Amino acid sequence: MTLGRTPAFWIVAVTLSALLFASSAPSPLYVVYQDRFDFSAITLTAVFAVYALALLAALLTLGSVSDHLGRRPVLLGALLVEIVAMVAFAEASGVAALVTARVLQGLATGVAMGSLSAALLDLEPDPRPDLGSLLGVVAPLSGLALGALATGLLVDHGPAPQALVFWLLLAAFAAAWVAALAMPETVRPDGRWRSSLRPRLGVPSAMRAAFASALPCLAATWALGGLILSLGPSLTASVFGYDSHLAGGLPIFMMAGVSAAMTTFVRNVSARATAQGGLAALIAGIALALVALVASSGALFVAAAAICGLGFGPAFGGVFRLLATLAPEDRKAEVVSTVLAVAYLAFSVPAVLAGVGVEAIGLRATAEIYGATLIAVAGVALVLSGRIEEREGREVLAEA
């Protein structure tokens, strides 16, 4: 049996969301793992960071392999690796097992994202030619939001708190694997997959000034995401005194969920206005988070995460669109890969540095310094974003 284009399109979207659901599912559990396996904050953030680095490596080397081998076989292979990662999480008995699970998950997600994002464009319904690119952004953000919230809920109220969510996800990915067998193939294999494995990073000389102006925005948005996903639950437990794991996942849910909604709302707004408005919201949200830390107010912190969500998606998406419209057609993939490399490095490396800071000066002080630094970087980004020339061009957000 072969699925029609429309049901296949929605299965692809749900699968993409499920992969990012799984990527945020461990976040509320980091506090549990830290207590059970007795490891430091540095180790906690390192376990988080290896996922992002593995995902980046997979995107850069295997992200376009489905253009040459076909969408379906690449997706089937990635889902099998993801299933193995879920087993590793469910049976984890120490730090080494967690690192292994996160690396496998990062590799699987990176490979699958390339295939699924392209399949969304291949299969999008004719009456909605923009739906594939929109869901390429909204589905991952929605998955991130729901993964943290659902895991927190299951840890607080379900049996086998460290394993249940991963067994449920294993079942979901097994169903997705079966569904993928029936997907229509939209690519004819051409035998040139080996040439696609070489990462292509670089920026054309004509747009280097624009890329340099975009760097602070990429750094501020993704470094904030890395902090919330890695240490957000620790902050709610240690600083704000909440022992609920659902509360630990709530800041992640608010930031990612609001970001998904806001990205949909501003999809037709100009790229520069989107970026500048997003950066202003990001600065306001981080400033409110600092106030929440001083006041030890968990409610204010959750509100701050929501305001950060107003800024995260639009700020990154706006700058991404600006750069995409400036990139020459024959080097667009190279520019996109370079942007993603910067984004995922900002997502992972500062989080590890924050873990070092927690060991040296404590969680609250580290969060305050981290937040103040992000406000400064986002302020620079806001000034520089006005200097990026905007041209008419096709928005390629789905490639992110």
C-alpha positions, 0 to 999 in steps of 0.5 A, spaced: 500 500 500 502 506 498 499 512 501 496 518 498 500 525 498 496 528 503 496 523 508 503 522 507 504 529 508 501 529 515 505 523 517 511 527 515 509 533 519 507 529 525 514 524 525 518 531 525 514 533 531 515 527 534 523 527 533 523 534 537 518 531 542 523 526 544 529 531 544 526 535 549 523 529 553 530 528 557 530 535 559 525 534 565 529 528 567 536 531 568 535 533 575 533 526 576 539 523 573 543 528 576 541 525 583 541 518 581 547 517 578 551 523 582 554 527 577 556 534 576 552 540 573 558 540 568 556 533 566 549 534 566 550 540 560 555 535 557 550 530 556 545 535 553 551 538 548 553 532 545 546 531 542 546 538 539 553 536 536 551 529 534 545 533 530 550 538 527 555 533 524 549 529 521 546 535 518 552 537 515 554 530 512 548 526 511 542 532 511 542 532 504 543 524 502 536 523 501 536 527 495 540 522 492 538 515 495 531 517 496 527 520 502 524 513 504 530 509 505 534 515 509 528 516 514 527 508 515 534 508 517 534 514 521 528 512 525 531 505 527 537 509 530 532 513 534 528 507 536 535 504 539 536 511 542 529 510 546 531 503 548 538 506 551 534 512 555 529 507 558 535 502 560 540 507 562 544 505 568 549 511 568 552 517 565 555 513 559 549 510 557 546 517 557 551 520 553 550 514 548 543 515 548 544 522 546 549 521 541 544 516 537 538 521 538 542 527 535 545 523 529 538 520 528 534 527 528 539 530 524 539 525 518 531 525 519 530 532 519 534 533 512 529 528 509 523 530 513 524 537 511 525 536 504 519 531 504 514 536 507 516 541 501 515 535 496 508 533 498 505 539 500 498 540 498 497 544 491 492 549 494 497 551 500 504 551 497 507 555 503 504 549 508 510 545 508 515 551 509 511 553 515 510 546 518 518 545 517 518 550 523 512 550 527 512 542 527 519 542 531 518 547 535 511 544 537 514 538 539 520 541 543 514 544 547 510 538 548 516 533 549 518 537 556 511 538 558 509 531 557 515 528 560 514 532 566 507 530 567 509 522 566 515 523 571 510 526 576 504 522 575 506 515 571 509 509 573 516 508 571 518 515 571 525 514 568 523 509 562 515 510 561 516 516 556 521 513 552 517 506 551 511 510 549 516 514 544 519 507 542 512 505 540 510 511 536 517 511 532 515 504 530 508 506 528 512 512 524 517 506 521 511 502 519 507 508 516 514 510 512 514 504 508 507 506 505 510 513 503 510 515 496 517 516 494 519 523 491 526 522 489 529 518 484 536 515 486 542 518 482 548 514 485 551 520 487 550 520 495 557 519 496 559 526 494 553 529 498 557 527 505 562 532 504 560 538 509 560 545 505 561 551 509 562 558 507 559 564 506 560 568 499 564 574 500 558 579 497 554 577 504 560 576 509 558 583 512 551 581 512 553 574 515 557 578 521 551 582 522 547 576 523 552 572 528 550 576 535 542 574 533 544 567 532 548 566 538 543 570 543 537 566 540 540 559 540 544 560 547 538 562 550 535 555 548 541 551 550 540 554 557 533 553 558 533 546 555 539 544 559 539 548 566 531 550 566 529 544 570 535 545 575 533 552 576 526 551 577 528 546 582 534 549 586 532 556 585 525 557 585 524 551 590 519 547 585 519 539 586 514 538 581 518 535 574 512 538 570 514 545 573 521 543 571 518 542 564 514 548 564 519 554 562 521 549 556 514 548 554 512 556 554 518 558 550 518 553 545 510 553 544 509 561 544 515 561 539 511 556 534 505 560 535 508 567 534 512 564 528 506 562 525 503 569 526 508 573 523 510 568 517 508 574 512 511 580 516 518 582 513 524 579 515 527 585 518 521 587 522 520 580 524 528 579 526 528 586 530 521 585 533 523 578 536 530 581 538 526 586 542 522 581 545 528 576 547 531 582 551 525 583 555 524 576 556 531 575 559 530 581 563 524 579 566 527 572 567 533 576 571 528 579 575 525 573 577 531 570 579 532 576 584 525 575 587 525 568 587 519 568 583 517 561 579 511 564 576 515 570 573 520 566 570 515 562 567 512 568 564 519 570 562 520 564 558 513 565 554 516 572 553 522 569 550 518 565 546 515 571 543 522 573 541 526 566 539 522 564 533 521 570 530 528 573 531 532 567 528 527 566 523 527 573 521 535 573 520 535 566 517 530 569 512 534 575 511 541 571 509 537 566 505 534 571 500 542 574 500 545 567 498 546 566 491 542 560 488 548 555 487 550 557 494 544 557 498 545 550 501 552 552 503 550 558 507 544 554 510 549 549 513 553 555 515 548 558 519 546 551 522 553 550 524 553 557 528 546 556 531 548 549 534 554 551 536 551 556 540 546 551 542 551 547 545 558 550 547 555 556 552 551 551 555 557 547 557 560 553 559 554 554 564 555 548 567 562 550 569 560 556 572 555 552 576 560 548 579 564 554 580 559 560 583 553 556 583 546 556 579 543 562 581 549 567 579 551 563 573 544 564 570 544 571 572 551 572 568 549 568 563 542 572 562 546 579 562 551 577 557 545 574 553 541 581 553 548 585 551 549 580 545 541 581 543 542 588 544 548 588 539 544 584 534 538 589 534 543 594 532 546 590 527 540 587 524 538 594 521 544 593 517 542 587 513 540 588 506 533 585 505 532 582 498 526 579 495 526 572 495 523 565 497 523 564 504 527 557 506 525 556 513 523 549 512 531 548 511 532 549 518 
